Amino acid sequence: MGKKYCCVPGCSNTSQTLDEYGNKIILHRFPMSEKKAHIKRLWIQRLRHVRANLVVKDHTRVCSVHFEGTFTEESIPTIFPSKPKKETKSRRPLVRKIENSFQNDGSGQSDTENPQDNPVSMYNDVAIQTDLKYFYSKDAYTNTEEHCVHVSTATQTTGSPLSTVNAEVQADLPRMTYEDMKDDDSKTRFYTGFATFQIFWMFFAVLRQKHGAEKLNYWEGETRSMGEKSYREPGVKKPGRKRSLRPVDEFLMVCMRLRLGLLQEHLADIFRVSETTVSRVMNTWINFLYDHCKSLIKWVSREQILCNLPKLFSMHADTRIVLDCTEFFIEKPSSLKAQWMTWSEYKHSNTFKILIGVSPSGMVTFVSRLWGGNVSDRHITQHDGFLPKLSPGDVVMADKGFTIEDLLPADVGLNVPPRVSSTCQMSKHDFFKTNRIASARIVVEMKMEQIKNYNIVNSVLPISEVHLSEQIIVICTSLTNLLPPLLK
């Protein structure tokens, strides 16, 4: 028959094993009668705490070591060997403030008996004093603040070892501030999307002086954030302690979120604040920018278009606007209805769609609301306030997918490439017409590329920020109007 072993992991007892008192260990079978089915279930339940893959068979046994007291028909195994605890190494704490000094008695030797034991003794004596100070004043935006770093070095001719008198950081500064890019326009374009630092600073100055960026009502939930605040009146100071970030640094944080698509946790590390603070700043500033960036998108007159008409539109001088739709990827929503409304057969993903119209020079003059990805271009054009803006004599240039001829007034023209028939070859006239329209209509494609240079709309927008999606897209679209013209 062979030996039978105990089924408990880590237990190697058999029917021939003796316990500590010299008595033979007994292997007990599982209760098999129907009257003791509940006892069997308790056995299996207890044993699966230590052996998850337990399968009870005829030869499965449990030794008497795992039972308390004298074994009876009602006994249940309760004594099991405990698992050894894993040794976990604690992480070394992060030390941000460093205070250390190596004193020199002037004899040319360090405090250690052997100069070779001290690695700094291989170098000349240099006294370094570093003092970082951060000034926060009311004139911070007219007189540029800077990090003041004072370093003094002194080298002795005696060749004495290195002596560090004092090295300490007095303020926990953000790793990135607007002062770091004030002399570098390429950094400004990379981090914020503005063409130059001067444009970035002038835009913020308008937000601060005319729109009250210093007295924002920060979002803290619907119950605490709604309603008027007394400190928003002229001449009233905002109560409470000063915030850890200046308004200009908060604006820079939002620009980096839009331009680079950085996650909130990453921004919290860069600006040395909590993720909650980053989320509150984002919700507040994006809605604030949305209210004041919409004025950058204006429906320009026909005279202004003719004064700035590019050479590519010399054959289409009557064009008032160039239309196209673009889509932005979003995270798949959990609601089946939302999935259906945002599903795009063209992109084979869940998207938002928006209608954008640009002037011949490349300036955005019309932006629709945000629609689900399953909505057609014709539906957006018909239901989003675009048609009432047109005047008699205007011509709309669009792709051949815009089947809106019957929606336009009789005195408004539509300039689209000729549709290709599947039964015959394109004629010579249609070929050159398609070429002329495509070479001019490229301006709206270039504008789409500028908008999607903001990585937040070029990547998948998370569900947690869907409530800000329309504001984000309008902000990114309107800020492209501050860039140089696309066509001249």
N, C-alpha and C positions, 0 to 999 in steps of 0.2 A: 504493500500500500504506500510505502514511503512516509517520510516525516511530514507533519502538518505544522505550519508556522502561524504565528499571530499576524493578523492583517493590519495592525496599527503601524504606520510608518515609524521607523526607528526602533522598533521592537523585534528582536530576533529569537524570542522564546519559542520553544517547542514543547511537546509532551514529555520530553526527557530532561528538561531544564529544571534545576533546583533553585528555590528562592533563597534569600539571605538566611533563613532559619533552617535550611536543609530539607524543606518540604517540596514535593514535586508540584510543579505548576500545572494547572488544569486548563485545557483549551475548551471553551464553551461554544456550542453551536448557536446560531441565530434561532430565536423562537419561530417555529414553522406552523403551529396549529392556528386555526382561524380565531380561536378565542383569545390568542395572544398577538393578534395582528397589530394592535396599538403599541405593544411592547417592541415588536420588531421595527415599527416605524420610528420609535424613539431611539433605538440602537443605531439605525441607519442615519438619522438626523445628527446624533452626536458624533458618529464616526466620520461623517462627511465634513465636519469642521477641520479635521486633520488630514483627510484623504478625500479630495473632491471627486476623484474618478472611481469611487468605490462601486464595485459590482458584486452583489451577494450571490454566491453559488453554494452548492452542497458542501464543498470542502472549506468554506470560509469559516474561520474561527477567531475568537477573541480570548486572550489568556486572562487568568484570574487576577493578574497584577493590576488590571484597569478597572476593577470593581472595588467599591468600599465595603468593608466588613465581610460578613458571611454571604456567599452567593445564594440567592433564592430565585424563584421563578419571576419575581417582579424586579430583580436587580437590573440596573442600567449602567453601562460603562461611562465613567465620569473622570477617570484619572488618565491623562495623556501627557506625554513629554512635551515641554514647551520648546518653541523654536529659539535658537540662539539669536540674540540681537546683533544686527549688523553695526559695525563700527563706522560712524560717520565723522569725517574730518570737518571741523568748523572752518569757515572761510576767514581769511585774514581781514580784519576790519580796515576800511578805507580811511586813511588819515589825510585830512584836507589841510590842516594847519601844521606847519613844520617849524619847530623851534629847536635849533641845535647850534652849538658853538664849540669850536675847538680853540682852547686858550693856548696862547704861546707865551712862555716865560721870558722871551727875548734872548735865550741862549742858543737859538738855532735848532733846538730839539723840541719835539712835541711832548705831550703829557705821557705818552707811552714810552716804555723803556727802549724798545727797539723801533727805530723810525720806519723800518720796513713793514711793521705790523699795521701802520696807518697808511692807507693808499694815497691819501692826500699829500703825504710828505714828498712825493715824487715831483711835485710842481712847486713853482715859485710862490712866494707869499702874496696872496691877493685878498684884499678885504672887500667884500661885496655887501652892499646894503641895498635891499630892495624894498620899496614902499609903494604899494598900489593904493591909490586913493580915488574915490569916486565921488564927484560933486553933483549934487542934485539941487538945482535952484529954479526959481520961477522964470529966469531968462535962459532956460536951457535950449530954447528953440531959436533964439536970436543970436546968442553967443554960444557957439558950438562947444559942447563938453567933450573932454578927452580923458583917456586914462593917463594919469600922471605916473610915470615910472622913473624913479631916481636911482641910478646905479653909479656908485663911486668905486674906483679901483685904485689900489696903491701897491706898487711892486718895489720890494726892497732889494738891494744889491747883495745882501748877505746870503741869498739863497735859502732863506728860512722856509719851513713848510707852510702850506695853505692855512689861513686863519679866517674862518667865517665868523664875523662879528654878530650879524643878525640877519635872518631871512624869514619873513613872515608876510602872509597875505591878510590884509585888513578888511577886505570886502569880498563877498561871494558874487563876483560879476558874471553876467551872462557870457557865454562863449562867443556870442555873435551880437554886435550892436551896429547901429547905422553908421557910427564913426569908422567902422572897419572898411567901408566901401565908399566913403565920401570922395576919395581921390581916384577911384577906379570905376569907370563906367562899365567895363566888361563884367565886373562883379555885380554891379547894380542890375544889369540885364539878366545875369544868370540867376540871381537870388530873388528878384522882384518882378522881372518882366518889363520894367520901365527902360526907356532907351538910354537915359542918362541919369546921374544922381540929381542933377538940378531939377529935372521933371519930377522925380520922386519926392524931393523936398518941397517943391512948390505945390504938388498935389496934397501932401500932408498938411502944409500950411493953410490951404483953403479949408480942409476938413477941421482944422483946429480953430481957426479964427472965425469962420463964418458959420460952421455947423456944430460947434461945441464938442469936439472930440475929447476934450479934457473932462467933460462932465457927462459922460455916457451913463445911462441907466443899465448896468450890467445884468445880464440874465441870471436869475437865481430861482427859476421855477415860475409857474404861472401865477401863483398866489402872491408871491413877494415882488415880482418884477413889474406887474401891470400897474397902471395908474401914473399920475403926474407926480413929479418930485419937486420939492420946494427949492432945492439947490440949483435947478436948471434955470431959475430966473436970473436976470443980469445982476451982477454985483454980489451974488451969494456964493460962498465957498462950499465946496463939496465936503460933507462931514466925514468923520472916521479917519483912520490912519492912512498914510500914503501907501499906495500900492507898490508891490515889489518891482513892477515894470513901469517904465515911462510910457505914455501914450504912443510915442514914436516907435518904441520897441514892440509894443503890441501890434502896431500897424505893420511893422517889418515881419513879425511872426505870421500874420495873416497872409501877407504877400508870399512868404516862403511856402506856406501851406498850399496856396493856389498855384504858384509857379512850379514848385518842385514836387508837390504831392506828398510831402512828408507826413508821417503818421503823428498823432498827437503825443504818443510816448516819446518819440524822437525829438519833437519840439520842446517837450518838457525838460529833456536832458540838455538841449542847447541853451535854453533860456533859464535853466535852473529854477523851475517852478513845478508845481504839481500838475498832474494830468487834469484834475478838476479845474484848475485855473485856466489851462489851455482850452478846455471845452467851453468854459464860460466866456472867455475872450473871443473864441471863434463864433459862438452863437450871437454875441453882441455885435461884433464888428462886421460880420457878413451881412446882417440885416441893416446895419448902419450904412455900410457901403452901397448896398442895393438901393436904398432910398435916394442916395445922392449921385450914384453913377448912371442912373437912368437918363439924367439930363445930358449925358455925353452922346446919346443916340437921338439924333434929330432928323426930321424929315426935311431935307434941304430943298430949296426952290430950284426951278429949272434954270434960272439965270445963274445961280451959283454953280450948277453942274456944267453949263456951257463955258463959264470962265475957267474951269479947271479940267476941261475935257482932255483925256489922254490921246495920244496919236493912234492907239489901237482902236479907238472908238470914232475915228474920223468918218468912217462909213456908216456909223450908227449914232449920229449926233442927237437923234430924237429919243435915245434910251434914257428913261428916268430911273430905272432900278433893275438890278440883276438879281434874280431869285434863285434860291436853292435850299434844300433841306439837309440837315445833318443829324446824326444819331450819336448818342453817348451811352456807353455800356453801364449797366447797373447790376448790383448783386441780385440774385434770384430771390424774389419775395416769397414768403410762405403762403400767402393767400392765393388760392387758385384763380380768383377773379383778377387779382393784380398781375399774376403771371400771364393770363390771357390778354390783358390790356397792354402790357409792355412787351409782348413777344413780337419780334421782328423777323419776318421771313427772309428779308434781305441780308440781315446780319446773323441770322440763326442764333439769336441770343435775346435776353431781356434788355431793352433799351428805352431811352427817352428820345423824342424827336422834337426838333425846333426848326422853324422857318426863319431864314435870315435873308435880308435884302441889303445889297451894297450899291453905292453909287459907282459910276464908271471909274473914279479914281481909287476906289477900294475902301471908302468910308462906310461903316455900318449905319444905315438909315432906318432899318426896321428889324425888330426882333419880336417873334411871336411868344405866346405862352408855351409852357412845356406840355407836350402831349406824349401819350403812350406810343410805343414803337409800332403798333399795328394800325395806326391811323395813316391814311393816304395823304399825299402832298396836296391833292385837290381839296380834301376836307379842311385841312389847316388853312389854306388860302381863302376858303369860302367863309369860315367861321371865326377868324381871329382878327378882324378889324383892319385887314389890309386893303380891301377893295375901296372903302370910302376915302382913302387917302389919295387915290389917283385923280388926275385932272384931265380934261379933254385935250387930246393931242399927245398924251404920254404913250410911251412904248415900253412894254415889260419884256425883258430878255430872260429866258429860262431854258431849262433842259427840255427835251422832247417828252419827258415823263409828266410834265405839267399840262394836263388836258383841261385847260381852264378857258378855252375860247368862248364858250357860251356863258361864262360867269362875268366876263369883262364887259363894261359898257360899250356901246357901239362906236364911240369916238376914241377908244383906247385900243392900241394895237398890241399884238403878241408876236414876239420874234423868237421862234424856236427852230432848231434844225429840222429839215424835212424828214419825215418818217420813211424808213427803208422798207420797201415791199419785199416779201419773201419769194415772189414769183418772177421778178425782173431785176435787172441790174440798175444801180443808181446812175442817173443821168449826169452829164458833165456839169450842167447848171446846178443840180442839187449838190454835187460834190464840192464845188467852190463855195456855195452858200454855207454848207456845213462847216467848211474850213474857216470862213470869215467869222461865223458866229462863235465857233469853238475857241478861236484865238482871242476873241474879246471876252467871252464868258469865263475865261481862265481866272479872271480877277476874283470871282467869288470862291473858286477853289483855293486860291492863295490866301484869302481871308480865313477860310476854314482851317488851313494849316496854321495860321497865326493864332487862332483861338485855341487849337489843340496843342500848341506849344506850352500851354498851362497844363501841366501833367495831371492835375486833379480831375480834369474832364477828359483827358486822354487815357486814363486808366479806368478800372471798374469802380464806380461810386458805391461805397458801402451803404447798407440799409440804414445804418445809424445816422447818416447825413442826408437821407432822401428828403427830409423836410426842408433842407436848405438847398436842394438841387437847382431849383429855378433861380434863386438868388445868386448862386455860384456861377451858373452859366451866363447870366446877364452881366455880372461883374466882369468876368473874363472877356466877354464880347465887347463890352464898352471900353475896357482898358486898351484894347487894340486900336481904338481911334486916337490914342495919344502917340501912336507910332508914326513914322514917316509914311507918306502916301505910297501905295503899292505901284501905281502907274502914274506916269507924268507925260 
